[in-house]
Amino acid sequence: MEKTHLTSFWRTVGSVPVFVEHWSELDSTNDRARQLCEQSDCVVLITAQHQRRGRGRHGRAWVDVPGTAVLMTLGIPRSWPESLFPGSVLMAAAALGVLGEVERYAPPEWLRLKYPNDIWAKLPDHPSGKLAGMLLETDYIGSERRGCMIGVGLNVASSPAISNAPYPIRCLAEIAQVNLPSTTELAERILECILGVLVHESAEVAIRRWQKELGLCGRSLALRDSTRRVRVVGYASDGMSLCAEVIGNGERITITNADTLLYDPFEL
């Protein structure tokens, strides 16, 4: 498939002007959003029908079935100061925005948010699995944030076959109870949801809502590479990291890496 530009235009979400590009194919929507954020000082939305080098957290590849997934990046420019929009708020807004949009198409009880920002789905009498994931990448010059890329991957019409996946991979069509819009329309709706949280909710409200959706406080969870279990007792001062107590000896630990935990959000 040729690297063909589909369309570009300006639109306004509330009072926020957004430059939008829809591509048929790109290496990475995060990389394209980064280029635009370096060239201008506006919010950007980049989507693609296929990514050749899509990526997830910790350097993993994000695999898609071309034309069947939302592959998008919301680029937040340097003019949105970190003092008002810290990374914890951007992450919470992304998770709440995607979950809020997906809940328009499927029963909320079939959906869960898994720490920190994966969305899982489960049909009755079927195993649960990952429906969507997010990747936040932030650029700095010294201590100054120069831009933040909020990448979202959401399987819509089909799920990619990943032989070594540690859990099932789900798609929205499996659980949807109403007709689904196109992937580009879904991406623009998700854009509206995320910006709605960022513009209309305080940082404290957004983070509290995200923490409530996770439902982890007081829960007992397994540590992936250990026989130990921990009980989540709260959140650290950054609003994102988990404060936990090792069951059995009372040791207090802080969890910053989601891969540390092994749990199914439907079994909490």
Buried (B, 14 or more C-beta within 10 A) or exposed (E): EEEEEEEEEEEEBEEBEBBBBBBBBBBBBBBBBBEBBBEEEBBBBBBBBBBEEBBBBEEEEBBBBBBBBBBBBBBBBBEBEBEEBBBBBBBBBBBBBBBBBBEEBBEEEBBBBBBBBBBBBBBEEEEBBBBBBBBBBBBEEEEEBBBBBBBBBBBBBBBBEEEEEEBBBBBBBBBBEEEBBEBBEBBBBBBBBBBBBBEEBEBEEBBBBBBEBBBBBEBEBBBEEEEEBBBBBEBEEEBBBBBBBBEEEEEEEEBEEBEBBEBBBBEB
